[in-house]
Amino acid sequence: MTHFKYNRILLVLILSGLLAALALGWQRHQAEESNTTVELVMDYEDVVELAQTEGVTVESLAAQLKAAGLTSLAVYETTLEKLNKSGKITAVAGAQLLHQYRTGTLSDPAWRSLVESGLIIAEDVYVTGRDSNVFAEVKSDLERRLSARRISAFTVGGSQVLALKANYEKLEKWNLGLPSDEMREAAGYGFYVVARPTNYTKVQSADVRAVFDRLAPIDRVSAMMFVGDEVLGYPDLLALTAEQFQRRKLTLGMIEHPLQLQFLKQEGLTRLAAANDYQAARVYVIPKDEQPKLKVDEAVRRWVLTDQERNIRMNLLRKYDKPEPGQTLLETNLAYITKTSQALINTGFTIGRAGTYQPLFPSPWLLAVICVGATAAGVLYLTLVRPFAAPVQYLLVVLLSLPLIVPVLSGGGMLVRQAVALVSAVVFPVLAMTWQLDRWRQAAIDPSASLIRLIGRAVVSLPVVVALSLAGGFYVAAILGDVRYLLEIEIYRGVKLTFVAPLILITLTFLVRYDLFDAGPGQQRNMFTQLRKVLDCPVQLKGLLVLAIAAIAAWVFIGRSGHTAGVPVPALELKLRAFFEQMMYARPRGKEFMIGHPAFFLAVMAVFRQWPTALFYVLVIGATIAQGSLVETFAHIRTPVFMSFVRALDGLAVGILVGVIAMICVHIFIYLSFVLGRRTAKHE
C-alpha cells in the first residue's frame, strides 16, 4: 500500500496563511458588527395614496407610520401628469383648448381671446398654475428638460402661462425634477428624505448642481437612490456628482437585482460608489408582482432574512393594497411596518439612517501570506496524487507564489485574489477528504465492528474533516474581504467551478488509492488503467440508465448553484428551509445535511463493512459535495463571515443527526435483507 507524505513545511505555510486569514476575518467581522443600522423606507406617493384611500390626512397617517418604525420617505421626480392630478399645475394640449372653444365649453374669456387671436396652436402644450413656488420649479425643470428655445411665456388673466413645443402624451409622463414641497413635507413629518432623481439627456454640470441645490434647504436628506438606466452625471460628470454627495454626506442607495445578485443595471453606479468612498447601502425591494402573494408575516420574515444574510441596509417597503382578514387596509400596513421594525430590532439591528462601511481594504502583506498558503495547499494536493521530491515542491511554491504576491503588494491584484479564492475553495475540501481517505486506509478494519462503534467513528471524524475544509472558507473570506465585495460591487466569479472541480480532484485522489474494479493480487491498480477499463466497458441498458441518472443529478447540482434562473426548488425543500430559518441562526445548506454529511457516515460503513469500492467511491463523492458547499458558503462575501461560519456548524450538527439516522436505517435494511434471504433459502 502506497503511503503518501504530508510535507510539514507546506503544512506550516498553509497554517501561516490560515492565521493571516483569521486576522483579516476578525477585522472584517468587526466592520460587519459595526454596521447594523437599517433604514425603513416607503414611497411618499404610497403614503399619500394610502391616506386618500383610508380617508385620513397625510399628516396623521405619517405620524402613525413613524410611530410604527418607518424612518424615511422616498420622493420621486414629479411629472405634469402627477401635477395635473394633484391640482397643483394645469397642463393642457392646445388641441384640447381648441376643441373646448368650438364646443362652447371654454368659458374663460382670456383663453377665448387667445384662441380667437390665433395664438393657441394645436400641437403645443400649455401649462399654468396658482402656486408660484411650484410653478417656478416646473418652469425651471422644463427649461432643463426641453431647453429654453422650446418654451415661451405669456399672461392670461393675470396668471403666467408656458407654451411648450412638445408632444402632450409624452411630455406629461416626463420626469421633471424633485418637488421641494413634497420633500419639505416629508422632512416636516420627522422622516429622512431619500431623493430619487433621474439623469438628464446630455447632462451638464448646471443640471447636476440644480438637483443638489434643490436638496440644500431640506435638512434631513439621508440618501439618493437613482431612477432609470443611468445615475445622475453619467457619463462625464460623475466626479461632480460624487463631490456633491460628499459635501452633503449622502448615502448612495444601490438597488439589488431581482435575481439577488449585484444591482439593477444603472450605468455609472459602481463608479459613483467608488468616487463616494463606498459610502453606499444595498437596497432591497420585494418585487411588485410578488408582494401581493405574501402574507404580512411572510414578508416580515423575508426582510429579516434579507438584512441578515445579504447585507441589505435600506428596506424599500411597498404598501399593501389589500387588507389582511379582519383588518382595515390602514391596520394591515401599520402592522406590516411595526412587525418588520420589531423583528429587525429583536434580531439585533437598529432602526435609523442606513449604516455604511468605512473603507475596508485588507493589509497587502497579510494577503501575500494567504497567497503563499493557498499555493502551498495546491502543491500539497499534487504531491498527494503523484509524489515528487521535496526540493521540487518548494521550487513550485516559489515559482507559483511570486506572480501572485507582486501584484498584491503593489496595491492591485484583483484578478490574483479571485484566483487565490478559487484555488482555496477547490483545493481545501479535497485536501480534507484526501486526509480522511488516508486515515481510512491506515485504519485497522474490523468487519464485525458494532453499529455504535461505526457511528462513534463517524461522529468523531466528520468534525475534523469539516474543520479542515473551513480553513479554505476562511481563506476565501479573507482574500476577498474588502468593502467592494461586502457591497457586492465585486463578486466571486468561480461558483460553478467550485461545485464541480472538487469532485474531479477527489476522483483523481481516489483512483490512486483504490481500485474501482476491486482488482485481485498482481493486477495493476494505477489511475490510468482504471480509466481505460471504464472506457472499455461495454454499453448496456443498465449502464445507460445509470449515466442518465448521473446526468440528471449533475444538472440539478450545477443548476442549483449561483443566482441564475435554473432548476426550481421543490415545495418540500422550501418548507424545510423556512423551518430551519425560524429554528436556527443560520439555515444550513441542504447539500450538506441532506446529501454530503449522511454520505460521509455511510462511507464509514462502506469502509468497515467492506462494501464494493465503486459504491464507496460514490459515497466519497457525496461527502465531498458537502465539504465544497460549506467552503463555497464563504464566497458569498455579502453574508457576514460569522453567519457563514455558524451556517457550517449548523449544517454539521443537523448532518450528524441525519447521518446517524441514515446509518441506522441502512443497518436495519441489511439485517432484514439477511433474515429474509435466510428464510427464502430454508423454503427452497
N, C-alpha and C positions, 0 to 999 in steps of 0.2 A: 504494500500500500504506500503510495507516494505521500510524503509529508511536506506540507507547504509551510515555509517560514515567514513569519511576520517581522519584517525588518524594524528593529527598535528605533533606529534613527528616524525612519519615516514616521513611526508612531509618535515620536517626540515632536516632529514638525506638525503633524496633524493636531496633537494636543495643544501646541502653541497657537495654531490657528483657531482652535476652539476657544482658548482663553481670550484671544483678541475679539472673537465673535461675541462672547459673553459680555465683554466690556462694552462693546458697541450696542449690544442688545439691551443692556441696562440703561445706557444713555437714551436709547430710543424709547424704552419703557417709561422713563421719567418724562420725556417730552409728550408722550401719549397721555400720561396721567394728568398732566397739567393743562390739557385741552379737553375739557369735559362740559363746556357750556353749549347748549343747544338753543337755537333761535326758532321759535314757532311763528310762522308767517302765514297770513291769509291775504288774499287779494282784496283791496279796498272796494273794488266793484262788487265782489261777492257779499261783502258786509252791507253795502247799500241795497243790493237786491234782496238780501235776506230781511232787512228791516222793512222794505216795502212789502214783501210777501206776508210778513207777520203783523204788519200794521203798527209798528213801533218806530220811534225816532232813531236815527242813526246814532245819536249821542247816547241814548240809554242802552242800545244794543252794544255799542263799543265798550261801555262800562262793564257790562256783563261778560263780554269776551275777554276783557283784560283781567277781570277777577277770576275767570276760568283758567287763565295761564297763557293766553295769547300775548306775544311780545311785540309783533311787528305787523305792519300793513304794507303790502306791495302796491305801488302806484305806477300805472302804465301811462304811456303817452296817450293823449286824448285824440279824438278824431271828430270831424264835422258831424258824423252820424251820431256819436255819443252826445255831442254838444246840442244837437237838434233835439234829441230825445229828452235831455235834461232841461231844455228851455233856456239854457244859458246863451245860446247863439242860434240865430236863424240862418240857415243856408238853403237856398232855393235855386233851381235851374232856371235860366232865362226862358226856356220853352214853357215851363210851368207858369211863370208870370204872364206870358203872352196868352196862354190858354185861359187863365183866370180873367184876364181883361176881356177876351172875346165872349166868355160865358157870363160876364157881369158879376163875377164873384170877387174881383179885385176892387175892394172898397176904398182903400187909402187913396185920396186924391193926388198926393205927391207921386205915388208909384204910377197912377194912371197917367199923370202928366208926362212922366219919363217914357212910358210906352208910346204915348201919342207923339212924343218928340223924336221917336226912333232911336232912343238911347239904350233900350233894352234889346240885347242880342240873344237869340235862342240858344246859341252854343255856349254862352258864358254862364258862370255861376256867380250868384250874388250873396254876400254874407253881411249880416248886421247883428247888433246885439246891444242890450241895455247896460250890462255890467262893463264899465270902461276898462277895468283891470283885465278881465277875461278877454275882452275884445282886443286889447293891446297885445296880449300874449299870442292870441290867434293870428293877428296880423303879422307879428314878428316871425312866428313859426311858418306861416305861409310864404313869407318872403324868402325864408331859408330853403323851404322845400320846393317852391316853384321858381324862384328868382323874381326880383322886383319888376322886371320888364313885363311880366305876365299879369301884373296886378295894377289896377287903377282904383282911385278912391273918389267918392263924391258924397254929397249930403242929401238925405231925403228926410224931410220933416224934422230937421234938427239933429238927426242921427247919421253918423258916418256909415257909409256902405262901401264894401270892397267888391269890385268886379274882377273876376278871375277868368283867365283864358285856360280852361281845363274841362275835361270830361266829368260831368257831375257824378255818375255812378262810381267811377274810380276814385275821384277826389274825396268823396265823403268817407271812404274807408282808409285813406292815407293816414299814417301816424304823423301827428303834427309836433307836439312837444310835451314835456311833463307839465301837468297842470298845477300851478302853485297853490290854488285854493284847496285842492284835494290833499296835497302834501301838508299844508298848514293844518287842515282839519285832523288828519291822521296824527300829526305830532301833538296837536292840542288835546287829543283824547288820551295822551300819555304813551302812545306807541312809538317804536322806532319806525322809520320810513325806509323801505327798500325800493330804491328807484329802478325802474325797468325801461330804459330808453332803447332806441334803435339807432343804427348808424345812418349817415347821410350819403346820398349819391355824390360821388366826387367830393368827399368831405374836406372841409377847410378848417384851419386852426380856429377861426372865429366860430364855427359850428360847435366844435368841441368845448370851447370856453363858454359858449352860450348855455350849454347844458349844465355845466357846473356852476355858472353864475346863478342860474335859477335855483340851484340847491342851496346857495350860500345863506339865504335868510332862514332856512329850516335847520334848527339846531339838533335834530335827532335823526339824522340820516345815518344809518348803520352800514349799508351795503349797496352795491349796484349789481344788478343781475340783468344781462342784456337779452333783448328780444330780437329774433331774426337770425340770419346766417352769418352776421359779422358783428364784432364788438365795435364800440364807438372809436373812431380814429383809424380803423383799418382801411388801407394797408400802410400808409406812410406816417400816420400821426399817433402811433401807439405810445411813443415816448411822452408826448404831451398828455395823453390820457392817463398814463401811469403817474406823471408828475402831479396831476390834479387829484388822483386817488391818494397819493402820499400826503399831499398838502392837507387833505380833509380827513385823513386816516380812515378811509373807506375799505371795507372788505369786498373782495371780488367773489361773487356767487357763481359757482361752476356747476351747472345742472347735469346730474348724472344721466347717462344714456338709458333708455328703457330696457336695454339688454343688460344693464347693471355693469357695464364696462366702460370706463372713462366717461366722456361727456357728450352731450348733444353737440353736433358739429357746428362750431362758430369760428369763423376764420379770425385768427389773431388772439384767440382766448389764452392759449398756453404761453404765447409770447408776452401778453399783458400780465399774466400771473408772475412770470419771471421778472419782468420790469417792476412789478409791485412788491418785489422781495417775498413772493409767495404768501403774501397776506391774503389768503383766499380760503373759502369754505366750500366744501362739497354740499350740493343741494340735491334733495330727492323730492319728487312729487309722484304720488300714486297716479298711474295713467288714467286719463279721463274716462275711458271705456271700461276700466276695471273697478274703480271705486264703487259704483252702484251695486256691484256683485258682492261687496264685502260688508258684513255687519260691522257696527262700530267697534266691537271688541276685537274683531279680526284685524281691522285697520290699526287699532292701537298696538296690538302685538307686532304688526309689521313695522311700525315706527320704532318700537323699542329694538327689535332685531336689526333694523337698518342702521340705526345710530350706533349700536354696539359693534356690529360686525363690519360695517362699510365706511366708518369714519365720516358719516354724514353729520353736519353741524348746523344745517339750515333745513328745517322741515317746512315745505310749502304745502299747506293743507288746503284742499278744495272743500267747499261746503257740501253737505249732503242736501240733495234736492227732494228726497222722500223721507218722511219721519219713520223712526222705529216704531214697532207696535206699542200702543199705549202712550205715545208721546206726541207732542206737537213738533213741528219742524224746528222751531227755536230750541226746544228742550233737547232734541236729538243733536243739534250742532253744538250746543253748550256742553252736553255730556261728552261728545267726541273730543273737544278741546280739553276739558277737565280731566278725562281719563288718560289722554295722551300725556298731558303735563305731569300728572301724578305718577303715572307708570315710569316715566323717564326719571323723575326725582327718586322714586323707590329703587331704581336700578343704579343710582349713583351719579346721575347727571345733574347739572344746574341749568335752570331755565333763564335765559337772558340773551344778551347780544352774542352772536355766534363766536365761538373760540377759534383762534387761528394758531398755527405753529410758528414759533420763532425759527428762522432759517437753521435747519439741522443738516449738517454735512459731516460725515464720519472722518476721523483722522486718516489721512493718506497712509501713514506708517502702519496703523492697525489694519487697514485694508490690504496693504502689501503682505503682512504676515498671514492674513487669511488666504491670499492668492497662493502663497507658498504651501500652506497647509492643504488647500484643495489640489494643488499639483501633486503633492506627496501622496494624497489619497488615490489619485488616478494612477500613479506609478505603482503603488502598493497593489492595486487591483490587477495590474498587468502581471506582477510577479506571482500572483495567486492563480493566474491562468497558465502562464508559462514562465517558470522561474528563470531568472538570469542573475548574473554576478552583482554583488552589492555596489562596486565602483560604477558599473553601468547605470544602476538605479540612481545614484547620486548625480551622475552626469546628466541624466534625463531630467531630474528635478531642477537642476541649474538652468539647463537649456530651455526648458518649458516655462520656468518661472520668470526669467528675465524679460521676455516680451510682455508679460502681464504686469510686472512691477513698475517698469519705467513709465508707461502712460499714467498709471495710478498716482505715482509720486509726483508727476508733473502737473497734477490737478485735474486731469481729464479721465479718460479710460472708461467711459460709459459702456462701450461695447465689451471691453475686457471684463467689467463687473458682471455684465449679463452672461458672458461665457463662464466665468467662475461660478456664478449661481447655478447655471445649468449643469456643470460638472458636479457640483456639490449635491444637487437634487437627484442626480442619476447615480452617482458612484456610492454615496454613503448607504443607501438602502441595500445595495448589492453587497457592499463590504459586510454589513450587519448579517445578512443571510449567509454569506460565504463563511463567516466566522462560525455561525451556528452549524452549518453543514460539516465543518471540520470538527466541531465538538461531537456531533453525532457519529462521525466516522471513528473517532477515538474512544467512544463510549463502549463499555462492556455490555453487549447485547444479551438480554435475558428474555427470551420469548414468553416465558411464564410469568413475567412481572405482572403484578396485580393492576387493576384499573386505577386504584387510588394512587399507586406509585407513579403511573404514567401521567395522571392528572397533576401530581405534585411536580414532576419534571417539567411539564409544560408551563405550569403557573410560575415556576422559578425562571425558566429560560426566556419566556416571551418578554418580560420587562427589560431584561438585559439587551435583547435584540432591539427593542423599541428605543432604549437609551442610546444605543449606538447609532440608530437612524436619526434620532433627534439631534445629534451632533451636526448632521447635514442640514437639518432645519435651521439650527442657529447660524450656520454659515450663510445660508440664503438670506435669513432675516437681517443679518448684519451687513453683508456686502451690498444689499440693495436698500439699506435703511436710511435713506435721506428724505428730505421734505418732498422732493418731486415724486417719489414713489408713495409716500404717505397720502399725498393728494391725488394720486393715480394719474398725474401728468405723464409719468413714465410707468410702464408695466413690465412684468416678467414675460418674456417672449417665448419661453420653451415649454408651455403647458402640455401640449400633445406629446412631445418627445419625452417629457418627464414621466409620463404614464407608460410609454412603450419601451423606451431604452432599457430600464432596469430589468424587464422581462427577458430581453435579448441577452443582456450581460450575465444574468444569473443562469441562463441556459448554457452559456459557454462554461461558466464555473461548474455547473452540474455535470456536464459531459466529460470534463477532465477528471472528475472524481467518481462518477458512477457510470454503469453501463445500462442503457435503457433496455437492452435486449437480454440482460442477465447472462452474459457470456460465461461459458464454462472455463475451467483451467486451461491455460495455454492459448486462449483466444485473445486477439487484440482488443484493447479497451479504449483506444485513443479517440479523441473527438471526431476526427475526420472519418475514421472507419464507421462510427455510428451514424454520422450524417449521410455517408454513402449508403448505408443499409436502409436508412429512412427513404432515400430517393429511389432505391431499388425495390422497395416494397410493391407488390402487385396491387393494382387499383381494384378494390372490391366495393360492393354496395355499402357495406357497413363502414368501410373507410371513408367513403364519400359522405355518409351521414355524419360521422364524427367531424369531418372537415367543415361541413355545413354548420353544425352546432358551434364549432370553434369560431367560424367566421361571424356568426350572429353575435356570439359573446364579445368578440373583438369590436364589432360595430357598436354594440351597446356601451362597451367600456370606453372606447375612444370618443364616441358621440356624446357621452355624458360629461366629458371634460370640457373646460372652457365655458364661454358665455354665448356662443353662437347657438342659434335655434337648431336643435338636433333631436336626439332621442327623447321622447316625452317621459316624464316621471310618473310611475303608476300611482293611482289614488291611495293605495295602501301605504306606499312609502311616504307620501305627503302627510298622511295621518301620523305615521311613525315619527317623522321629522317634527311635526307640531308637538307631539308628546314629549320628545326629548328637549325641545326648545323651552318648554314650560318646566321640565323637571331638572334640567342641568344648566349650569352657567354657559357652557359652550356645547352645542349639539354635535355629537360625534358623527363621523362620516360613515355612511353605510358600507363603503368599500372596505373599511377597517373592521368594524364589529360584526358585519354580516357575512363577509367573504374571507378577508385576509387572516384575521386572528383565529377564527374557527379552523381555517385550513392549516394553520400552524399547529394547533392542538392535534388535528388528525394526522399531520405529518409525524408527530411524535409516536402516535400509534403505528404508523406505517414503518417507522424505523424498528421499533421493538417487536412488532408482530410480523416483521419481515414480509410486508406486502410487496407486490410486484413493483419493480423500480419505476416503470412507466407511470403507475398511479402515484408513487411517491413524488415523482417529478411534477405532476400536475398540482399536487398539494403545495410543493415548494413555490411554484409559480403563483398560486393563490396567496400564500403567505407574503411573497414579495410585493404583491399588489398593495397590501396594507402598509408595508414599510414605505413604498413610494408615495402613497397617498398622504401619509402623515407628514412627510417632508414637503410635499407639494403644497400642503396647507400653509406653510410659512412663506410661500411665494406670493400669497395674497397680501401684499405689504400694507394695503389699506386697513386690513384687520389688525387690531392690536396684537403685539407679539405675545403678550401674556395670554390672551384668549386663544391664540393658535397653540400655545403650549398646553393649556388646560384642555383644549379640544382633543389633543393627542392622548392625554391621560384619561379623559372620559371615554375615548374610543377603546383604550386599553382595558379599562375597568369593565365596560359592557362586553368587550370582545372576550375577556376571560370567562365571563358568565356564559356567553353563548357557546364558547369553545368547550367548556365543561359539559354543557347540555349536549353538544354535538358528540362528544366522546362517549357519553353515557348511552345516547341513542344508537350509535354505531355498535357499541359493545352489546347492547340488548339485541340488535338486529343480527349480529354474528352468532350470538348464543341461540336465538330462536331458529336461525337457519341450520345450525348444527343439530339441534334437537329434532327439528322436523326432518332433516336428512337422515338421521338415525332411525326414526320411525318408519320412513319410507323404505329404508334398506331392510328392516325387520319383516315388513309385509311382503317384500319380494322374496 
